[in-house]
């Protein structure tokens, strides 16, 4: 039996990169998936492709920093699938600069999406999960949230915040059989990373003991594990998927 048979999952930032890999992995495991992403063209294309293959997938254009948009999208997901079992808070942005050069706008944009957006999405799925006494919430942090990174004060702050949020909600929501965990990716070979200069990619690879960059599928596999019954007693954890780069 597939590990996520008939489970309903929301995956934010699901139109590309790690999110897209997660959507594809989740449907292969039997999940019904709502893709929440601002990239309408990519989201609609992915949903149409997977639907044509026999999977149950919908796309919704959602700015996760907006409480109104996340509430509307959650209601649509419920109307379509009847429940919400899993939330993957994968959406995130970067606006890198040293603290001396970082603008308020750069700071706030990252806070709005990477932290407030996570809060907004959790808030709108909690009613369904608590009613059904079941849920899996997986929040995407980063190794940067564990150890910091030069030029990423805003990003590191949000990714550390996601860890604190996850641990706290694991305590609050455990009585409803809802698990809450965080995944901390290392250097992952997304299209954005592959577009970087070769010397930067070589530096990232050289810092990783396993000798390679991670793939979006590596992170998607971690999401599936935490969303499945295999991880039913795992909550409040931070799963580093980084090739041992943080050791």
C-alpha positions in Angstrom: 0.0 0.0 0.0 1.2 3.5 -0.8 2.3 5.5 2.3 0.0 8.4 1.8 -3.0 6.7 0.3 -6.0 9.1 0.2 -4.3 11.7 2.4 -5.0 15.3 1.5 -1.8 17.4 1.4 -1.2 21.1 0.9 2.2 21.9 -0.4 3.2 25.6 -0.5 5.7 26.7 -3.1 4.8 23.6 -4.9 5.2 24.7 -8.5 8.9 24.5 -8.8 12.1 23.3 -7.2 11.8 21.3 -4.0 8.1 21.9 -3.8 7.5 20.5 -7.3 9.6 17.4 -6.4 7.4 17.1 -3.2 4.2 17.3 -5.2 5.3 14.6 -7.6 6.5 12.4 -4.7 3.3 12.8 -2.7 1.0 11.9 -5.6 3.2 8.9 -6.3 2.5 7.8 -2.7 -1.3 8.2 -3.2 -1.9 11.7 -1.8 -4.4 14.2 -3.1 -2.5 17.4 -3.4 -3.3 21.2 -3.4 -0.5 23.2 -4.8 -0.2 26.7 -3.3 2.1 28.9 -5.3 2.3 32.4 -6.8 3.7 31.1 -10.1 0.4 30.6 -11.9 1.8 29.3 -15.1 4.0 26.7 -13.5 1.4 25.7 -11.0 -1.3 25.2 -13.6 1.0 23.3 -15.9 2.1 20.9 -13.1 -1.5 20.4 -11.9 -2.7 19.7 -15.5 0.2 17.3 -16.1 -0.4 15.3 -13.0 -4.2 15.3 -13.4 -3.7 13.9 -16.9 -1.8 11.0 -15.3 -4.7 10.2 -13.1 -3.7 12.0 -9.9 -6.0 14.3 -7.9 -4.3 17.7 -7.9 -5.5 21.3 -7.8 -3.5 24.5 -8.1 -4.3 27.7 -6.2 -2.6 31.0 -6.6 -1.8 31.9 -3.0 0.4 34.6 -1.4 1.0 32.8 2.0 1.8 36.1 3.7 -1.9 37.1 3.3 -4.2 35.7 5.9 -7.2 36.2 3.6 -5.7 34.3 0.7 -4.6 31.4 2.9 -8.1 31.2 4.4 -9.8 31.2 1.0 -7.4 28.6 -0.3 -7.9 26.3 2.7 -11.7 26.6 2.2 -11.3 25.7 -1.4 -9.1 22.7 -0.5 -11.7 21.5 2.0 -14.5 22.0 -0.5 -12.6 20.0 -3.1 -11.2 17.1 -1.0 -13.3 17.2 2.2 -10.4 17.4 4.7 -6.8 18.5 5.2 -4.4 15.9 6.6 -0.9 17.3 5.8 0.6 20.7 5.4 4.1 21.2 3.9 5.2 24.7 4.5 7.8 24.8 1.8 7.4 28.3 0.3 10.3 30.7 1.0 12.3 33.5 -0.4 15.7 35.1 0.0 16.7 38.8 0.0 20.4 38.6 0.9 22.5 41.4 2.2 24.8 42.1 5.1 23.1 43.8 8.0 24.8 47.2 7.1 23.3 47.1 3.6 20.0 45.3 4.3 16.9 47.5 3.9 13.8 47.3 6.0 11.9 46.1 2.9 14.4 43.2 2.4 14.0 42.3 6.0 10.2 42.5 6.1 9.7 40.6 2.8 11.5 37.6 4.1 9.8 37.7 7.5 6.4 38.0 5.8 6.8 34.9 3.6 9.2 32.7 5.5 7.8 33.1 9.0 4.4 34.9 9.0 3.4 32.8 5.9 4.1 29.6 7.9 2.0 30.9 10.7 -0.9 31.8 8.3 -0.9 28.4 6.7 -0.9 26.6 10.0 -3.7 28.7 11.4 -6.1 27.8 8.5 -5.5 24.0 8.6 -5.7 23.6 12.3 -9.6 23.5 12.4 -9.8 20.5 10.0 -6.9 18.7 11.7 -8.2 19.1 15.2 -11.7 18.1 14.2 -10.4 14.9 12.6 -7.9 14.3 15.4 -5.1 13.8 12.9 -2.5 15.9 11.2 1.0 16.2 9.9 2.7 19.7 9.7 6.1 19.9 8.2 7.9 23.2 8.1 11.0 23.9 6.0 13.8 25.4 8.0 17.5 25.3 6.8 20.9 24.6 8.0 21.2 28.4 8.0 18.6 28.4 10.7 20.8 26.2 12.8 24.2 27.8 12.3 23.7 31.2 10.6 25.2 32.4 7.4 27.0 35.5 6.4 24.7 38.0 4.5 21.5 36.2 5.5 20.4 37.8 8.7 16.8 37.9 7.6 16.7 34.4 6.2 18.5 32.8 9.1 16.2 34.6 11.6 13.1 33.2 9.9 14.5 29.7 9.6 15.5 29.7 13.3 12.0 31.0 14.0 10.5 28.1 12.1 12.3 25.7 14.4 11.0 27.4 17.6 7.5 27.5 16.1 7.6 23.8 15.2 8.8 22.7 18.6 6.2 24.8 20.4 3.3 23.6 18.2 4.4 20.0 18.7 3.7 20.5 22.4 0.4 22.4 21.8 -1.1 20.1 19.2 0.1 16.6 20.3 -3.2 16.0 22.2 -5.0 16.2 18.8 -2.7 13.5 17.3 -1.0 16.2 15.2 2.7 15.9 14.7 4.8 19.0 13.9 8.4 18.8 12.6 10.9 20.8 10.7 13.2 19.8 7.8 16.6 21.6 7.5 18.0 21.2 4.0 21.6 21.8 3.2 23.0 22.7 -0.2 20.3 21.5 -2.7 20.8 21.5 -6.4 17.7 23.4 -7.4 17.6 25.3 -10.7 18.5 28.5 -8.8 21.6 26.9 -7.4 22.6 25.3 -10.7 22.6 28.8 -12.2 25.3 29.9 -9.8 28.9 30.1 -11.0 30.8 26.8 -11.1 33.2 27.9 -8.4 30.4 28.5 -6.0 28.8 25.1 -6.7 32.3 23.5 -6.3 32.6 25.3 -2.9 29.2 24.0 -1.8 30.1 20.5 -2.9 33.5 20.6 -1.2 31.9 21.5 2.1 29.6 18.5 2.0 31.1 15.3 3.4 29.0 13.1 1.1 30.7 14.9 -1.9 27.6 16.0 -3.7 24.8 18.5 -3.5 21.4 17.3 -2.4 18.6 16.9 -4.8 15.0 18.2 -4.5 14.0 14.6 -4.3 16.1 14.1 -1.2 14.1 16.8 0.6 10.8 15.4 -0.8 11.7 12.0 0.6 12.1 13.5 4.0 8.7 15.3 3.7 7.1 12.0 2.8 8.7 10.1 5.7 7.5 12.7 8.2 4.0 12.8 6.7 3.6 9.0 6.8 2.7 6.6 9.5 6.3 5.6 9.7 6.9 8.8 11.6 3.8 8.7 13.8 5.8 9.1 17.0 8.2 11.7 15.6 7.2 15.3 16.6 9.1 18.4 17.6 12.1 17.2 15.7 14.5 18.9 13.2 15.5 16.6 10.5 18.7 17.8 8.8 19.0 16.7 5.2 22.4 18.1 4.4 24.9 15.4 3.6 26.6 16.0 7.0 27.6 19.6 6.1 26.7 20.8 9.5 28.9 18.3 11.5 
